[in-house]
Amino acid sequence: MSPRDLRVRRQASKIRADLQLIADMIEPGARVLDIGCGDGALLEHLAFAKQVTGRGIELSQEGVNACVSQGLSVIQGDADTDLTDYPAGAFDYAILSQTLQATHDPRHVLEQLVRIGRRAIVSFPNFGHWQSRLYLLCRGRMPVTAALPASWHETPNIHFCTIRDFSALCHELGISVERALSLDARGQATPQQSLHLANLFGQSALFLLRKD
């Protein structure tokens, strides 16, 4: 193994497992927009491991400052209102990781993702997971789980959905699913193949999309 391969492996070990799965879907040298990029961990990894041309949008000033301090090209912005400023096809990939459920208009945001990117990568917590269903059935309260750790009055999530809900919305909007993964609590892919089993056992989901 070359020294560079060792450096890439060490870099990959620093990011969350679900972010590595996203990185694996991206072609080297691609143009990438990471929406809700947080501290820039994914953008930094992609720049190093895949030599992408990366841009980011982050709502929090703290996150923007963290990204800029690492030399990343990130601006403050809101997925609900600012994606319309980007021209169609401006990026090869538009990424929205664990953010869709916190937007005010998920349908609009999803439409914008597949407009500005040749492909979109979207991940979100799955409210259809069996633990969430059992929690609500037995306790009669909004679930608090590994994927949904905050109480209902503290969570930034305002639009909960299931894997089946998201798949139905993609179908309604004429968006093709090139790849779909259900993830466990550690952010690693689970072996479920059918939509029904993924919806039942996936703590969260990861989709690679394109507009027909």
C-alpha positions in Angstrom: 0.0 0.0 0.0 1.4 3.4 -1.0 1.9 6.2 1.5 -1.0 8.1 -0.1 -3.3 5.2 0.3 -2.3 5.0 4.0 -3.1 8.7 4.4 -6.5 8.3 2.7 -7.3 5.4 5.1 -6.3 7.3 8.1 -8.3 10.3 6.9 -11.4 8.0 6.3 -11.1 6.7 9.9 -11.7 10.2 11.2 -15.2 10.7 9.7 -18.5 9.1 10.6 -19.3 5.8 8.9 -22.3 7.3 7.0 -20.1 10.1 5.6 -17.7 7.5 4.3 -20.5 5.8 2.5 -21.4 9.1 0.9 -17.8 9.6 -0.1 -17.7 6.2 -1.7 -20.6 7.3 -4.0 -18.7 10.2 -5.4 -16.4 10.1 -8.4 -12.9 11.5 -8.2 -12.5 15.1 -9.4 -16.3 15.8 -9.2 -17.9 19.2 -8.4 -19.6 18.9 -5.1 -22.0 21.1 -3.1 -22.5 20.0 0.5 -25.6 21.6 2.0 -25.7 21.7 5.8 -22.0 20.8 5.8 -21.5 21.3 9.6 -17.8 21.5 10.5 -16.8 20.5 7.0 -15.6 17.0 7.8 -17.0 15.5 4.6 -15.8 18.3 2.4 -12.3 18.0 3.9 -12.2 14.3 3.3 -13.5 14.5 -0.2 -10.9 17.2 -1.1 -8.1 15.0 0.1 -9.3 11.5 -0.9 -11.2 12.3 -4.1 -9.7 15.6 -5.2 -13.2 17.1 -5.6 -14.0 20.8 -6.2 -16.0 21.3 -3.1 -18.4 24.0 -1.9 -20.5 24.1 1.2 -23.5 25.9 2.7 -24.0 25.9 6.4 -26.7 27.6 8.5 -24.7 28.1 11.7 -22.0 30.8 11.8 -20.0 28.5 14.1 -20.0 25.8 11.5 -19.0 28.3 8.7 -16.2 29.6 10.9 -14.9 26.0 11.5 -14.9 25.3 7.8 -13.2 28.5 6.7 -10.5 28.0 9.3 -9.7 24.7 7.5 -9.5 26.5 4.2 -12.8 25.2 2.9 -15.1 27.2 0.6 -18.2 27.5 2.7 -20.8 30.2 3.0 -23.6 30.8 5.4 -27.0 29.9 3.9 -30.3 28.2 4.3 -31.4 25.1 2.3 -35.0 26.3 2.3 -34.3 29.6 0.6 -30.9 29.8 -1.0 -30.7 26.8 -3.3 -32.7 28.6 -6.0 -29.7 30.9 -6.4 -27.6 28.1 -8.0 -28.0 27.4 -11.8 -29.2 24.0 -13.0 -26.5 21.5 -13.4 -23.9 23.6 -11.5 -22.6 20.5 -9.6 -22.0 16.8 -10.2 -23.3 16.0 -6.7 -25.5 17.9 -4.3 -25.3 16.4 -0.8 -27.8 16.8 2.0 -26.8 14.7 4.9 -29.1 14.3 8.0 -30.7 17.7 7.2 -33.8 17.1 5.1 -36.0 16.5 8.1 -35.0 19.9 9.6 -36.0 21.9 6.5 -39.4 23.7 6.3 -40.2 22.5 2.8 -38.5 19.1 2.1 -40.3 18.7 -1.2 -38.9 22.0 -2.5 -35.4 21.3 -1.2 -35.4 17.8 -2.9 -36.5 19.4 -6.2 -33.7 21.9 -5.9 -31.1 19.2 -5.1 -31.8 17.3 -8.3 -31.9 20.5 -10.3 -28.5 21.9 -9.3 -26.7 18.5 -9.2 -26.5 15.8 -11.8 -27.0 13.5 -8.9 -28.2 14.2 -5.3 -27.2 12.3 -2.2 -29.6 12.5 0.7 -29.6 10.9 4.1 -32.1 11.1 6.9 -33.3 9.3 10.1 -35.9 6.7 9.5 -39.0 7.3 11.6 -40.4 3.9 10.5 -37.7 1.9 12.4 -39.2 -0.8 14.6 -37.9 0.8 17.8 -39.6 4.1 17.0 -42.9 2.2 16.2 -42.6 0.2 19.5 -41.7 3.3 21.5 -44.8 5.2 20.3 -47.1 2.1 20.7 -46.0 1.2 24.2 -45.3 4.7 25.7 -47.6 6.9 23.7 -44.8 9.5 23.4 -42.6 10.7 20.6 -39.6 8.3 20.3 -36.2 9.1 21.7 -33.7 6.7 20.1 -30.1 6.6 18.9 -31.2 8.0 15.5 -33.6 10.5 17.2 -31.9 11.4 20.4 -33.6 14.7 21.3 -37.0 15.1 23.0 -39.8 16.5 20.8 -39.5 20.0 22.2 -35.7 20.2 21.7 -35.3 18.5 18.3 -34.4 20.5 15.2 -36.4 18.0 13.2 -39.7 19.3 12.0 -40.6 16.8 9.2 -40.2 13.2 10.2 -40.5 10.7 7.5 -39.9 7.0 6.8 -37.9 5.3 4.1 -41.2 4.4 2.3 -42.4 8.0 2.6 -39.2 9.3 0.9 -39.3 6.7 -1.8 -42.9 7.6 -2.5 -42.0 11.3 -2.8 -39.1 10.5 -5.2 -41.6 8.6 -7.4 -44.1 11.4 -7.3 -41.4 13.9 -8.4 -40.0 11.7 -11.2 -36.7 11.2 -9.4 -34.8 8.0 -10.0 -33.2 6.1 -7.1 -29.8 4.8 -8.4 -28.9 3.4 -5.0 -30.5 3.1 -1.6 -29.0 2.0 1.7 -30.5 1.5 5.1 -28.0 2.2 7.9 -27.7 0.9 11.5 -27.1 3.0 14.6 -23.4 3.2 13.8 -24.1 4.6 10.3 -23.0 1.3 8.6 -25.0 -0.3 5.8 -27.4 -3.1 6.8 -28.1 -6.1 4.6 -31.8 -5.6 4.1 -32.7 -5.6 0.4 -36.5 -5.0 0.3 -38.1 -1.6 0.9 -40.3 -3.2 3.6 -37.4 -4.6 5.6 -35.2 -1.5 5.1 -38.1 0.6 6.5 -38.5 -1.7 9.5 -34.8 -2.2 10.4 -32.9 0.8 9.1 -32.1 3.5 11.7 -31.5 5.9 8.9 -31.3 5.9 5.1 -28.9 7.0 2.3 -30.1 7.6 -1.2 -28.3 8.3 -4.5 -30.7 10.1 -6.8 -31.0 11.7 -10.3 -33.7 13.5 -12.1 -35.3 11.5 -15.0 
